[in-house]
């Protein structure tokens, strides 16, 4: 989809806004970076990588990221594993990082 098609497609703009809104939170962005770098993880594993971690808060952020279709989950026994739903997130985060330089 070229640049002009994106501007003329309201649904595409809404989808883009949903993703950007979901990762605009520092903790959510940190979670996404951890999962992109380290792969599939449980809530407890994610918490072990974050300095000030409250499991209930991380679970809330994971739910928001899942609702925005940024993450997917799978259940194995009593554990739920989370991972990135979109490989292109690496490119998006790199682009944002370049904009901050």
C-alpha positions as a Markdown table, in Angstrom:
| # | Residue | x | y | z |
|---|---|---|---|---|
| 1 | Unk | 0.0 | 0.0 | 0.0 |
| 2 | Unk | 1.6 | 3.3 | -1.0 |
| 3 | Unk | 1.5 | 6.5 | 1.0 |
| 4 | Unk | -1.6 | 8.0 | -0.7 |
| 5 | Unk | -3.6 | 4.8 | -0.2 |
| 6 | Unk | -3.0 | 4.9 | 3.6 |
| 7 | Unk | -4.2 | 8.5 | 3.8 |
| 8 | Unk | -7.4 | 7.7 | 1.9 |
| 9 | Unk | -8.2 | 4.6 | 3.9 |
| 10 | Unk | -9.9 | 5.4 | 7.2 |
| 11 | Unk | -9.8 | 1.8 | 8.5 |
| 12 | Unk | -6.1 | 1.6 | 7.9 |
| 13 | Unk | -5.6 | 4.9 | 9.7 |
| 14 | Unk | -7.7 | 3.6 | 12.6 |
| 15 | Unk | -5.6 | 0.4 | 12.7 |
| 16 | Unk | -2.4 | 2.4 | 12.7 |
| 17 | Unk | -3.7 | 4.6 | 15.6 |
| 18 | Unk | -4.7 | 1.6 | 17.6 |
| 19 | Unk | -1.1 | 0.1 | 17.4 |
| 20 | Unk | 0.6 | 3.4 | 18.1 |
| 21 | Unk | -1.8 | 4.1 | 21.1 |
| 22 | Unk | -1.1 | 0.7 | 22.5 |
| 23 | Unk | 2.7 | 1.1 | 22.4 |
| 24 | Unk | 2.7 | 4.7 | 23.5 |
| 25 | Unk | 2.8 | 3.6 | 27.2 |
| 26 | Unk | 6.4 | 3.1 | 28.5 |
| 27 | Unk | 5.6 | -0.2 | 30.2 |
| 28 | Unk | 3.9 | -1.6 | 27.1 |
| 29 | Unk | 6.7 | -0.6 | 24.9 |
| 30 | Unk | 9.1 | -2.2 | 27.2 |
| 31 | Unk | 7.1 | -5.5 | 27.2 |
| 32 | Unk | 7.0 | -5.5 | 23.4 |
| 33 | Unk | 10.8 | -4.9 | 23.2 |
| 34 | Unk | 11.4 | -7.8 | 25.6 |
| 35 | Unk | 9.2 | -10.2 | 23.6 |
| 36 | Unk | 10.7 | -9.1 | 20.3 |
| 37 | Unk | 14.2 | -9.7 | 21.7 |
| 38 | Unk | 13.7 | -12.8 | 23.8 |
| 39 | Unk | 10.7 | -14.5 | 22.2 |
| 40 | Unk | 7.7 | -16.2 | 23.8 |
| 41 | Unk | 7.4 | -15.7 | 27.6 |
| 42 | Unk | 5.0 | -16.0 | 30.5 |
| 43 | Unk | 3.9 | -13.1 | 32.7 |
| 44 | Unk | 6.4 | -14.2 | 35.4 |
| 45 | Unk | 9.2 | -14.3 | 32.9 |
| 46 | Unk | 8.4 | -10.8 | 31.6 |
| 47 | Unk | 8.2 | -9.5 | 35.2 |
| 48 | Unk | 11.6 | -10.9 | 35.9 |
| 49 | Unk | 13.0 | -8.6 | 33.2 |
| 50 | Unk | 11.3 | -5.4 | 34.4 |
| 51 | Unk | 12.7 | -3.5 | 37.4 |
| 52 | Unk | 9.5 | -2.3 | 39.0 |
| 53 | Unk | 7.1 | -5.1 | 38.2 |
| 54 | Unk | 3.6 | -5.8 | 39.6 |
| 55 | Unk | 2.2 | -8.9 | 38.0 |
| 56 | Unk | -1.3 | -7.6 | 37.9 |
| 57 | Unk | -0.2 | -4.4 | 36.1 |
| 58 | Unk | 1.9 | -6.5 | 33.6 |
| 59 | Unk | -1.2 | -8.7 | 33.0 |
| 60 | Unk | -3.3 | -5.5 | 32.3 |
| 61 | Unk | -0.7 | -4.3 | 29.8 |
| 62 | Unk | -0.5 | -7.7 | 28.1 |
| 63 | Unk | -4.3 | -7.7 | 27.7 |
| 64 | Unk | -4.2 | -4.2 | 26.1 |
| 65 | Unk | -1.4 | -5.3 | 23.7 |
| 66 | Unk | -3.3 | -8.4 | 22.9 |
| 67 | Unk | -6.5 | -6.4 | 22.2 |
| 68 | Unk | -4.6 | -4.2 | 19.9 |
| 69 | Unk | -3.5 | -7.3 | 18.1 |
| 70 | Unk | 0.2 | -6.6 | 18.8 |
| 71 | Unk | 0.6 | -9.8 | 20.9 |
| 72 | Unk | -0.8 | -13.3 | 20.7 |
| 73 | Unk | -1.0 | -15.9 | 23.5 |
| 74 | Unk | -1.2 | -19.6 | 23.9 |
| 75 | Unk | -2.0 | -21.7 | 26.9 |
| 76 | Unk | 0.1 | -24.7 | 28.0 |
| 77 | Unk | -1.2 | -26.3 | 31.1 |
| 78 | Unk | -1.7 | -23.5 | 33.7 |
| 79 | Unk | 0.7 | -21.1 | 31.9 |
| 80 | Unk | -0.1 | -18.5 | 29.3 |
| 81 | Unk | 2.8 | -17.7 | 26.9 |
| 82 | Unk | 2.8 | -14.3 | 25.0 |
| 83 | Unk | 4.7 | -13.4 | 21.9 |
| 84 | Unk | 4.7 | -10.8 | 19.1 |
| 85 | Unk | 1.8 | -11.1 | 16.6 |
| 86 | Unk | 3.6 | -9.0 | 14.0 |
| 87 | Unk | 7.2 | -9.4 | 12.8 |
| 88 | Unk | 7.0 | -5.9 | 11.4 |
| 89 | Unk | 7.1 | -4.4 | 14.9 |
| 90 | Unk | 10.9 | -4.5 | 14.8 |
| 91 | Unk | 10.8 | -2.1 | 11.8 |
| 92 | Unk | 8.3 | 0.2 | 13.5 |
| 93 | Unk | 10.3 | 0.4 | 16.7 |
| 94 | Unk | 13.5 | 1.0 | 14.7 |
| 95 | Unk | 11.7 | 3.8 | 12.8 |
| 96 | Unk | 10.5 | 5.4 | 16.1 |
| 97 | Unk | 14.0 | 5.1 | 17.6 |
| 98 | Unk | 15.5 | 6.8 | 14.5 |
| 99 | Unk | 13.0 | 9.6 | 14.9 |
| 100 | Unk | 14.2 | 10.2 | 18.5 |
| 101 | Unk | 17.9 | 10.7 | 17.4 |
